[in-house]
Amino acid sequence: MPAEQVIDVRVMPHGQRHDTIFSSYQALEPGSAFVLVNDHDPKPLHYQFDAMFTGEFSWDYLEQGPQVWRVRIGRPE
């Protein structure tokens, strides 16, 4: 199994973050995932995923602050 892609949005301009995350999600094969790294809880992003991809994604916190949040976002099989 290949290593999961890590997307560290802390180094990206704010205007590019969501586009990068959503395009990365849409490029996932069923059964695969990537790890999002952020400097705050990406709860608003979760709400967007829920609105756009209801029931079609997984969201698992791997680390929850206070300085770094890591979330595995996947596309179930």
N, CA, C and O atoms as a CHARMM CRD file, in Angstrom:
* protein
*
  308
    1    1 MET  N      0.85300  -1.18400   0.00000 PROA 1      0.00000
    2    1 MET  CA     0.00000   0.00000   0.00000 PROA 1      0.00000
    3    1 MET  C      0.89700   1.24500   0.00000 PROA 1      0.00000
    4    1 MET  O      1.78200   1.35700   0.84800 PROA 1      0.00000
    5    2 PRO  N      0.68700   2.17200  -0.92700 PROA 2      0.00000
    6    2 PRO  CA     1.52100   3.38200  -0.95800 PROA 2      0.00000
    7    2 PRO  C      1.24600   4.27700   0.24700 PROA 2      0.00000
    8    2 PRO  O      0.16400   4.24500   0.83400 PROA 2      0.00000
    9    3 ALA  N      2.24300   5.06900   0.59700 PROA 3      0.00000
   10    3 ALA  CA     2.07700   5.99900   1.71700 PROA 3      0.00000
   11    3 ALA  C      1.02000   7.03600   1.37400 PROA 3      0.00000
   12    3 ALA  O      0.87300   7.43900   0.22000 PROA 3      0.00000
   13    4 GLU  N      0.29100   7.45800   2.39400 PROA 4      0.00000
   14    4 GLU  CA    -0.73400   8.48100   2.17400 PROA 4      0.00000
   15    4 GLU  C     -0.07600   9.82300   1.89800 PROA 4      0.00000
   16    4 GLU  O      0.94600  10.16400   2.49300 PROA 4      0.00000
   17    5 GLN  N     -0.66700  10.56200   1.00500 PROA 5      0.00000
   18    5 GLN  CA    -0.20900  11.91500   0.71800 PROA 5      0.00000
   19    5 GLN  C     -0.47900  12.78200   1.94000 PROA 5      0.00000
   20    5 GLN  O     -1.51300  12.63700   2.59100 PROA 5      0.00000
   21    6 VAL  N      0.43900  13.67500   2.25000 PROA 6      0.00000
   22    6 VAL  CA     0.25600  14.64800   3.32200 PROA 6      0.00000
   23    6 VAL  C      0.12600  16.01900   2.68500 PROA 6      0.00000
   24    6 VAL  O      0.98400  16.43800   1.90800 PROA 6      0.00000
   25    7 ILE  N     -0.95000  16.71400   3.01500 PROA 7      0.00000
   26    7 ILE  CA    -1.17300  18.06900   2.50600 PROA 7      0.00000
   27    7 ILE  C     -1.07000  19.01400   3.68900 PROA 7      0.00000
   28    7 ILE  O     -1.96800  19.07900   4.52800 PROA 7      0.00000
   29    8 ASP  N      0.02600  19.74100   3.74800 PROA 8      0.00000
   30    8 ASP  CA     0.27000  20.68700   4.83800 PROA 8      0.00000
   31    8 ASP  C     -0.14600  22.07000   4.35800 PROA 8      0.00000
   32    8 ASP  O      0.61100  22.75200   3.66700 PROA 8      0.00000
   33    9 VAL  N     -1.36000  22.47900   4.73100 PROA 9      0.00000
   34    9 VAL  CA    -1.87300  23.75800   4.24600 PROA 9      0.00000
   35    9 VAL  C     -1.28800  24.95000   5.00500 PROA 9      0.00000
   36    9 VAL  O     -1.51500  26.09800   4.62600 PROA 9      0.00000
   37   10 ARG  N     -0.54100  24.68200   6.06600 PROA 10     0.00000
   38   10 ARG  CA     0.07000  25.78300   6.82000 PROA 10     0.00000
   39   10 ARG  C      1.02600  26.59400   5.96200 PROA 10     0.00000
   40   10 ARG  O      1.26800  27.76700   6.24600 PROA 10     0.00000
   41   11 VAL  N      1.57200  25.98400   4.91700 PROA 11     0.00000
   42   11 VAL  CA     2.54800  26.66600   4.06400 PROA 11     0.00000
   43   11 VAL  C      1.91200  27.26800   2.81100 PROA 11     0.00000
   44   11 VAL  O      2.61200  27.84700   1.98100 PROA 11     0.00000
   45   12 MET  N      0.60100  27.13600   2.67000 PROA 12     0.00000
   46   12 MET  CA    -0.10100  27.63300   1.47400 PROA 12     0.00000
   47   12 MET  C     -0.80100  28.94900   1.76000 PROA 12     0.00000
   48   12 MET  O     -1.23200  29.19500   2.88600 PROA 12     0.00000
   49   13 PRO  N     -0.91800  29.80900   0.72800 PROA 13     0.00000
   50   13 PRO  CA    -1.75600  31.00200   0.88300 PROA 13     0.00000
   51   13 PRO  C     -3.20000  30.57900   1.16800 PROA 13     0.00000
   52   13 PRO  O     -3.67500  29.57400   0.63900 PROA 13     0.00000
   53   14 HSD  N     -3.88300  31.34600   1.99900 PROA 14     0.00000
   54   14 HSD  CA    -5.25100  30.99100   2.39400 PROA 14     0.00000
   55   14 HSD  C     -6.16400  30.76400   1.19500 PROA 14     0.00000
   56   14 HSD  O     -7.00000  29.86100   1.22600 PROA 14     0.00000
   57   15 GLY  N     -6.02400  31.54900   0.15500 PROA 15     0.00000
   58   15 GLY  CA    -6.90100  31.45000  -1.00300 PROA 15     0.00000
   59   15 GLY  C     -6.75900  30.16200  -1.79400 PROA 15     0.00000
   60   15 GLY  O     -7.62900  29.84200  -2.60400 PROA 15     0.00000
   61   16 GLN  N     -5.68100  29.41400  -1.57800 PROA 16     0.00000
   62   16 GLN  CA    -5.44500  28.17300  -2.33100 PROA 16     0.00000
   63   16 GLN  C     -5.79400  26.92400  -1.54100 PROA 16     0.00000
   64   16 GLN  O     -5.88100  25.83800  -2.11500 PROA 16     0.00000
   65   17 ARG  N     -5.99300  27.05100  -0.25500 PROA 17     0.00000
   66   17 ARG  CA    -6.12200  25.87400   0.61700 PROA 17     0.00000
   67   17 ARG  C     -7.30300  24.99100   0.25600 PROA 17     0.00000
   68   17 ARG  O     -7.11700  23.79900   0.00700 PROA 17     0.00000
   69   18 HSD  N     -8.50600  25.53200   0.22100 PROA 18     0.00000
   70   18 HSD  CA    -9.68500  24.68900  -0.00200 PROA 18     0.00000
   71   18 HSD  C     -9.68600  24.09500  -1.40000 PROA 18     0.00000
   72   18 HSD  O    -10.05800  22.93400  -1.57200 PROA 18     0.00000
   73   19 ASP  N     -9.27900  24.86500  -2.40500 PROA 19     0.00000
   74   19 ASP  CA    -9.21700  24.31500  -3.76600 PROA 19     0.00000
   75   19 ASP  C     -8.26200  23.12900  -3.81800 PROA 19     0.00000
   76   19 ASP  O     -8.56400  22.11300  -4.44500 PROA 19     0.00000
   77   20 THR  N     -7.11800  23.25500  -3.16400 PROA 20     0.00000
   78   20 THR  CA    -6.13300  22.16700  -3.14000 PROA 20     0.00000
   79   20 THR  C     -6.70200  20.94400  -2.43700 PROA 20     0.00000
   80   20 THR  O     -6.54000  19.82000  -2.91200 PROA 20     0.00000
   81   21 ILE  N     -7.36300  21.16000  -1.31200 PROA 21     0.00000
   82   21 ILE  CA    -7.92800  20.04600  -0.53900 PROA 21     0.00000
   83   21 ILE  C     -9.02400  19.33600  -1.33200 PROA 21     0.00000
   84   21 ILE  O     -9.03000  18.10800  -1.41700 PROA 21     0.00000
   85   22 PHE  N     -9.94900  20.10100  -1.91300 PROA 22     0.00000
   86   22 PHE  CA   -11.04900  19.48400  -2.64900 PROA 22     0.00000
   87   22 PHE  C    -10.56800  18.77700  -3.91100 PROA 22     0.00000
   88   22 PHE  O    -11.07100  17.70300  -4.24100 PROA 22     0.00000
   89   23 SER  N     -9.60400  19.35800  -4.62400 PROA 23     0.00000
   90   23 SER  CA    -9.10300  18.67600  -5.81900 PROA 23     0.00000
   91   23 SER  C     -8.33600  17.41000  -5.43500 PROA 23     0.00000
   92   23 SER  O     -8.38600  16.41400  -6.15600 PROA 23     0.00000
   93   24 SER  N     -7.63100  17.44200  -4.30900 PROA 24     0.00000
   94   24 SER  CA    -6.93500  16.23500  -3.83700 PROA 24     0.00000
   95   24 SER  C     -7.93400  15.14800  -3.45900 PROA 24     0.00000
   96   24 SER  O     -7.72000  13.97200  -3.75600 PROA 24     0.00000
   97   25 TYR  N     -9.01400  15.53600  -2.81200 PROA 25     0.00000
   98   25 TYR  CA   -10.05400  14.56200  -2.45100 PROA 25     0.00000
   99   25 TYR  C    -10.66000  13.93600  -3.71200 PROA 25     0.00000
  100   25 TYR  O    -10.82000  12.71800  -3.79500 PROA 25     0.00000
  101   26 GLN  N    -10.99100  14.77600  -4.68200 PROA 26     0.00000
  102   26 GLN  CA   -11.64400  14.27100  -5.89100 PROA 26     0.00000
  103   26 GLN  C    -10.72400  13.36500  -6.70100 PROA 26     0.00000
  104   26 GLN  O    -11.20000  12.53800  -7.47800 PROA 26     0.00000
  105   27 ALA  N     -9.40200  13.51100  -6.52700 PROA 27     0.00000
  106   27 ALA  CA    -8.43900  12.66900  -7.23600 PROA 27     0.00000
  107   27 ALA  C     -8.20400  11.33200  -6.53000 PROA 27     0.00000
  108   27 ALA  O     -7.54900  10.45300  -7.09000 PROA 27     0.00000
  109   28 LEU  N     -8.72400  11.16200  -5.31500 PROA 28     0.00000
  110   28 LEU  CA    -8.50800   9.92400  -4.57300 PROA 28     0.00000
  111   28 LEU  C     -9.21800   8.75300  -5.23400 PROA 28     0.00000
  112   28 LEU  O    -10.33200   8.88700  -5.73900 PROA 28     0.00000
  113   29 GLU  N     -8.55900   7.61200  -5.22200 PROA 29     0.00000
  114   29 GLU  CA    -9.19300   6.36800  -5.62000 PROA 29     0.00000
  115   29 GLU  C    -10.04900   5.88500  -4.44200 PROA 29     0.00000
  116   29 GLU  O     -9.70800   6.16000  -3.29200 PROA 29     0.00000
  117   30 PRO  N    -11.13800   5.18200  -4.70000 PROA 30     0.00000
  118   30 PRO  CA   -11.90800   4.60900  -3.59300 PROA 30     0.00000
  119   30 PRO  C    -11.00600   3.76200  -2.69500 PROA 30     0.00000
  120   30 PRO  O    -10.18800   2.97700  -3.17500 PROA 30     0.00000
  121   31 GLY  N    -11.17000   3.93600  -1.40100 PROA 31     0.00000
  122   31 GLY  CA   -10.36900   3.20800  -0.43400 PROA 31     0.00000
  123   31 GLY  C     -9.07600   3.89100  -0.04000 PROA 31     0.00000
  124   31 GLY  O     -8.32200   3.35600   0.77200 PROA 31     0.00000
  125   32 SER  N     -8.80200   5.06700  -0.60200 PROA 32     0.00000
  126   32 SER  CA    -7.56900   5.77000  -0.26000 PROA 32     0.00000
  127   32 SER  C     -7.88400   7.05100   0.50500 PROA 32     0.00000
  128   32 SER  O     -9.04100   7.45500   0.62300 PROA 32     0.00000
  129   33 ALA  N     -6.82600   7.68300   1.02400 PROA 33     0.00000
  130   33 ALA  CA    -6.99300   8.86300   1.86600 PROA 33     0.00000
  131   33 ALA  C     -5.74300   9.73100   1.78900 PROA 33     0.00000
  132   33 ALA  O     -4.70400   9.30800   1.28100 PROA 33     0.00000
  133   34 PHE  N     -5.86400  10.94700   2.30000 PROA 34     0.00000
  134   34 PHE  CA    -4.70100  11.79700   2.51200 PROA 34     0.00000
  135   34 PHE  C     -4.80400  12.37700   3.91500 PROA 34     0.00000
  136   34 PHE  O     -5.86300  12.34500   4.54100 PROA 34     0.00000
  137   35 VAL  N     -3.68500  12.90800   4.39400 PROA 35     0.00000
  138   35 VAL  CA    -3.65300  13.51300   5.71700 PROA 35     0.00000
  139   35 VAL  C     -3.50900  15.02000   5.55400 PROA 35     0.00000
  140   35 VAL  O     -2.56100  15.50700   4.93700 PROA 35     0.00000
  141   36 LEU  N     -4.45200  15.73500   6.10900 PROA 36     0.00000
  142   36 LEU  CA    -4.44200  17.19800   6.10500 PROA 36     0.00000
  143   36 LEU  C     -3.74900  17.67600   7.38000 PROA 36     0.00000
  144   36 LEU  O     -4.06000  17.20300   8.47300 PROA 36     0.00000
  145   37 VAL  N     -2.81700  18.60700   7.24100 PROA 37     0.00000
  146   37 VAL  CA    -2.13700  19.20700   8.38900 PROA 37     0.00000
  147   37 VAL  C     -2.48600  20.68700   8.39700 PROA 37     0.00000
  148   37 VAL  O     -2.32800  21.37500   7.38800 PROA 37     0.00000
  149   38 ASN  N     -2.96200  21.17700   9.54500 PROA 38     0.00000
  150   38 ASN  CA    -3.41700  22.57000   9.64400 PROA 38     0.00000
  151   38 ASN  C     -3.01300  23.14500  10.99700 PROA 38     0.00000
  152   38 ASN  O     -2.65100  22.41000  11.91600 PROA 38     0.00000
  153   39 ASP  N     -3.08100  24.46700  11.10500 PROA 39     0.00000
  154   39 ASP  CA    -2.71500  25.13800  12.35500 PROA 39     0.00000
  155   39 ASP  C     -3.93300  25.49400  13.19900 PROA 39     0.00000
  156   39 ASP  O     -3.80800  26.16800  14.22100 PROA 39     0.00000
  157   40 HSD  N     -5.11300  25.04000  12.77200 PROA 40     0.00000
  158   40 HSD  CA    -6.34100  25.23500  13.54900 PROA 40     0.00000
  159   40 HSD  C     -7.29700  24.09000  13.21000 PROA 40     0.00000
  160   40 HSD  O     -7.10700  23.37400  12.22700 PROA 40     0.00000
  161   41 ASP  N     -8.31300  23.93600  14.03100 PROA 41     0.00000
  162   41 ASP  CA    -9.30300  22.89200  13.80300 PROA 41     0.00000
  163   41 ASP  C    -10.04200  23.18700  12.49800 PROA 41     0.00000
  164   41 ASP  O    -10.67800  24.23400  12.38100 PROA 41     0.00000
  165   42 PRO  N     -9.97100  22.29000  11.52100 PROA 42     0.00000
  166   42 PRO  CA   -10.61900  22.54700  10.23400 PROA 42     0.00000
  167   42 PRO  C    -12.11300  22.20400  10.22600 PROA 42     0.00000
  168   42 PRO  O    -12.63000  21.69500   9.23200 PROA 42     0.00000
  169   43 LYS  N    -12.79100  22.47900  11.31900 PROA 43     0.00000
  170   43 LYS  CA   -14.21700  22.15700  11.43300 PROA 43     0.00000
  171   43 LYS  C    -15.05600  22.78800  10.31500 PROA 43     0.00000
  172   43 LYS  O    -15.93600  22.11300   9.78100 PROA 43     0.00000
  173   44 PRO  N    -14.82100  24.06600   9.93300 PROA 44     0.00000
  174   44 PRO  CA   -15.60400  24.61800   8.81300 PROA 44     0.00000
  175   44 PRO  C    -15.40500  23.83000   7.51300 PROA 44     0.00000
  176   44 PRO  O    -16.33600  23.69200   6.72000 PROA 44     0.00000
  177   45 LEU  N    -14.20200  23.31900   7.30200 PROA 45     0.00000
  178   45 LEU  CA   -13.94100  22.49400   6.12500 PROA 45     0.00000
  179   45 LEU  C    -14.76400  21.20700   6.19400 PROA 45     0.00000
  180   45 LEU  O    -15.27500  20.73800   5.17700 PROA 45     0.00000
  181   46 HSD  N    -14.88900  20.64200   7.38400 PROA 46     0.00000
  182   46 HSD  CA   -15.71200  19.43300   7.55800 PROA 46     0.00000
  183   46 HSD  C    -17.15500  19.72000   7.15500 PROA 46     0.00000
  184   46 HSD  O    -17.79100  18.90200   6.49100 PROA 46     0.00000
  185   47 TYR  N    -17.66900  20.87600   7.55300 PROA 47     0.00000
  186   47 TYR  CA   -19.03900  21.24600   7.17200 PROA 47     0.00000
  187   47 TYR  C    -19.16700  21.34100   5.65300 PROA 47     0.00000
  188   47 TYR  O    -20.18000  20.92300   5.09100 PROA 47     0.00000
  189   48 GLN  N    -18.14800  21.88700   4.98400 PROA 48     0.00000
  190   48 GLN  CA   -18.18400  21.97400   3.52000 PROA 48     0.00000
  191   48 GLN  C    -18.17300  20.58200   2.89600 PROA 48     0.00000
  192   48 GLN  O    -18.93300  20.30900   1.96700 PROA 48     0.00000
  193   49 PHE  N    -17.31300  19.70300   3.40500 PROA 49     0.00000
  194   49 PHE  CA   -17.28500  18.33000   2.90200 PROA 49     0.00000
  195   49 PHE  C    -18.64800  17.68300   3.08100 PROA 49     0.00000
  196   49 PHE  O    -19.14300  17.00800   2.17800 PROA 49     0.00000
  197   50 ASP  N    -19.25000  17.88700   4.23800 PROA 50     0.00000
  198   50 ASP  CA   -20.54500  17.27000   4.51200 PROA 50     0.00000
  199   50 ASP  C    -21.61700  17.78300   3.55500 PROA 50     0.00000
  200   50 ASP  O    -22.50100  17.02600   3.15400 PROA 50     0.00000
  201   51 ALA  N    -21.54600  19.04600   3.19000 PROA 51     0.00000
  202   51 ALA  CA   -22.51600  19.61700   2.25400 PROA 51     0.00000
  203   51 ALA  C    -22.27400  19.14100   0.82000 PROA 51     0.00000
  204   51 ALA  O    -23.22400  18.89300   0.07800 PROA 51     0.00000
  205   52 MET  N    -21.01000  19.01400   0.43500 PROA 52     0.00000
  206   52 MET  CA   -20.67100  18.68900  -0.94800 PROA 52     0.00000
  207   52 MET  C    -20.60900  17.18400  -1.22200 PROA 52     0.00000
  208   52 MET  O    -20.93800  16.73400  -2.32000 PROA 52     0.00000
  209   53 PHE  N    -20.18900  16.41400  -0.22500 PROA 53     0.00000
  210   53 PHE  CA   -19.93500  14.98500  -0.42200 PROA 53     0.00000
  211   53 PHE  C    -20.62300  14.15400   0.66000 PROA 53     0.00000
  212   53 PHE  O    -20.02000  13.23000   1.20800 PROA 53     0.00000
  213   54 THR  N    -21.85900  14.46900   0.96600 PROA 54     0.00000
  214   54 THR  CA   -22.59300  13.80300   2.04800 PROA 54     0.00000
  215   54 THR  C    -22.49600  12.28600   1.93200 PROA 54     0.00000
  216   54 THR  O    -22.88500  11.69900   0.92300 PROA 54     0.00000
  217   55 GLY  N    -21.96700  11.66000   2.99000 PROA 55     0.00000
  218   55 GLY  CA   -21.86800  10.21100   3.02600 PROA 55     0.00000
  219   55 GLY  C    -20.80300   9.61100   2.13100 PROA 55     0.00000
  220   55 GLY  O    -20.71700   8.38800   2.01400 PROA 55     0.00000
  221   56 GLU  N    -19.99000  10.43900   1.49600 PROA 56     0.00000
  222   56 GLU  CA   -19.00200   9.94500   0.52500 PROA 56     0.00000
  223   56 GLU  C    -17.56800  10.16500   0.98100 PROA 56     0.00000
  224   56 GLU  O    -16.64600  10.04000   0.17600 PROA 56     0.00000
  225   57 PHE  N    -17.35700  10.49200   2.25700 PROA 57     0.00000
  226   57 PHE  CA   -15.99400  10.74400   2.72100 PROA 57     0.00000
  227   57 PHE  C    -15.86100  10.27600   4.16000 PROA 57     0.00000
  228   57 PHE  O    -16.84600  10.13100   4.88300 PROA 57     0.00000
  229   58 SER  N    -14.61700  10.04600   4.55500 PROA 58     0.00000
  230   58 SER  CA   -14.32300   9.75600   5.95900 PROA 58     0.00000
  231   58 SER  C    -13.47300  10.89700   6.50500 PROA 58     0.00000
  232   58 SER  O    -12.73900  11.55000   5.76200 PROA 58     0.00000
  233   59 TRP  N    -13.57900  11.12800   7.80300 PROA 59     0.00000
  234   59 TRP  CA   -12.90800  12.25200   8.45400 PROA 59     0.00000
  235   59 TRP  C    -12.45600  11.76800   9.82800 PROA 59     0.00000
  236   59 TRP  O    -13.27800  11.59000  10.72700 PROA 59     0.00000
  237   60 ASP  N    -11.16800  11.55800   9.99000 PROA 60     0.00000
  238   60 ASP  CA   -10.64800  11.01200  11.24100 PROA 60     0.00000
  239   60 ASP  C     -9.53700  11.90900  11.78000 PROA 60     0.00000
  240   60 ASP  O     -8.49500  12.08100  11.14900 PROA 60     0.00000
  241   61 TYR  N     -9.78100  12.47500  12.95600 PROA 61     0.00000
  242   61 TYR  CA    -8.74400  13.28400  13.59600 PROA 61     0.00000
  243   61 TYR  C     -7.61500  12.37600  14.06000 PROA 61     0.00000
  244   61 TYR  O     -7.85400  11.37900  14.74200 PROA 61     0.00000
  245   62 LEU  N     -6.39200  12.71900  13.69500 PROA 62     0.00000
  246   62 LEU  CA    -5.20300  12.00400  14.14600 PROA 62     0.00000
  247   62 LEU  C     -4.50300  12.79300  15.25300 PROA 62     0.00000
  248   62 LEU  O     -3.85300  12.21400  16.12300 PROA 62     0.00000
  249   63 GLU  N     -4.64200  14.11400  15.20900 PROA 63     0.00000
  250   63 GLU  CA    -4.05000  15.01300  16.20500 PROA 63     0.00000
  251   63 GLU  C     -4.94800  16.23500  16.29700 PROA 63     0.00000
  252   63 GLU  O     -5.37700  16.76900  15.27400 PROA 63     0.00000
  253   64 GLN  N     -5.23800  16.68600  17.52100 PROA 64     0.00000
  254   64 GLN  CA    -6.17800  17.79600  17.70800 PROA 64     0.00000
  255   64 GLN  C     -5.56600  18.89700  18.56200 PROA 64     0.00000
  256   64 GLN  O     -5.96800  19.11200  19.70500 PROA 64     0.00000
  257   65 GLY  N     -4.57300  19.60200  17.98000 PROA 65     0.00000
  258   65 GLY  CA    -4.01600  20.78500  18.59800 PROA 65     0.00000
  259   65 GLY  C     -3.23600  20.52600  19.86000 PROA 65     0.00000
  260   65 GLY  O     -2.97300  19.38200  20.23200 PROA 65     0.00000
  261   66 PRO  N     -2.87000  21.61000  20.51100 PROA 66     0.00000
  262   66 PRO  CA    -3.36200  22.97200  20.29200 PROA 66     0.00000
  263   66 PRO  C     -2.67900  23.72300  19.14900 PROA 66     0.00000
  264   66 PRO  O     -3.18900  24.75400  18.70900 PROA 66     0.00000
  265   67 GLN  N     -1.52900  23.22900  18.65300 PROA 67     0.00000
  266   67 GLN  CA    -0.84400  23.97200  17.59100 PROA 67     0.00000
  267   67 GLN  C     -0.95300  23.30800  16.22500 PROA 67     0.00000
  268   67 GLN  O     -0.87000  23.98600  15.20100 PROA 67     0.00000
  269   68 VAL  N     -1.13700  22.00000  16.19800 PROA 68     0.00000
  270   68 VAL  CA    -1.21500  21.26400  14.93600 PROA 68     0.00000
  271   68 VAL  C     -2.43100  20.34100  14.97500 PROA 68     0.00000
  272   68 VAL  O     -2.67700  19.64600  15.96100 PROA 68     0.00000
  273   69 TRP  N     -3.17200  20.35600  13.89400 PROA 69     0.00000
  274   69 TRP  CA    -4.28400  19.41900  13.69700 PROA 69     0.00000
  275   69 TRP  C     -3.93400  18.56500  12.49300 PROA 69     0.00000
  276   69 TRP  O     -3.49200  19.07600  11.46400 PROA 69     0.00000
  277   70 ARG  N     -4.13000  17.28000  12.62400 PROA 70     0.00000
  278   70 ARG  CA    -3.92900  16.33500  11.53100 PROA 70     0.00000
  279   70 ARG  C     -5.21800  15.53100  11.37100 PROA 70     0.00000
  280   70 ARG  O     -5.72100  14.93800  12.32500 PROA 70     0.00000
  281   71 VAL  N     -5.74500  15.52600  10.13600 PROA 71     0.00000
  282   71 VAL  CA    -7.00200  14.84000   9.85400 PROA 71     0.00000
  283   71 VAL  C     -6.79900  13.94100   8.62800 PROA 71     0.00000
  284   71 VAL  O     -6.30400  14.38700   7.59300 PROA 71     0.00000
  285   72 ARG  N     -7.18900  12.67300   8.76400 PROA 72     0.00000
  286   72 ARG  CA    -7.17400  11.78000   7.60300 PROA 72     0.00000
  287   72 ARG  C     -8.53100  11.90800   6.91700 PROA 72     0.00000
  288   72 ARG  O     -9.57400  11.63300   7.51000 PROA 72     0.00000
  289   73 ILE  N     -8.49500  12.32900   5.66500 PROA 73     0.00000
  290   73 ILE  CA    -9.69700  12.49100   4.85600 PROA 73     0.00000
  291   73 ILE  C     -9.65100  11.41700   3.76900 PROA 73     0.00000
  292   73 ILE  O     -8.69300  11.33400   3.00000 PROA 73     0.00000
  293   74 GLY  N    -10.69000  10.60800   3.72200 PROA 74     0.00000
  294   74 GLY  CA   -10.67000   9.49900   2.78700 PROA 74     0.00000
  295   74 GLY  C    -11.90900   9.38300   1.93800 PROA 74     0.00000
  296   74 GLY  O    -12.94400  10.00300   2.18400 PROA 74     0.00000
  297   75 ARG  N    -11.75000   8.55200   0.92100 PROA 75     0.00000
  298   75 ARG  CA   -12.86600   8.20400   0.03200 PROA 75     0.00000
  299   75 ARG  C    -13.13100   6.71400   0.22500 PROA 75     0.00000
  300   75 ARG  O    -12.36500   5.87300  -0.24400 PROA 75     0.00000
  301   76 PRO  N    -14.22000   6.39500   0.91900 PROA 76     0.00000
  302   76 PRO  CA   -14.50500   4.96700   1.18700 PROA 76     0.00000
  303   76 PRO  C    -14.71400   4.18000  -0.10800 PROA 76     0.00000
  304   76 PRO  O    -15.03800   4.73100  -1.16000 PROA 76     0.00000
  305   77 GLU  N    -14.51400   2.87100   0.01900 PROA 77     0.00000
  306   77 GLU  CA   -14.72500   1.98300  -1.15500 PROA 77     0.00000
  307   77 GLU  C    -16.19100   1.80100  -1.41600 PROA 77     0.00000
  308   77 GLU  O    -16.56800   1.09600  -2.35200 PROA 77     0.00000
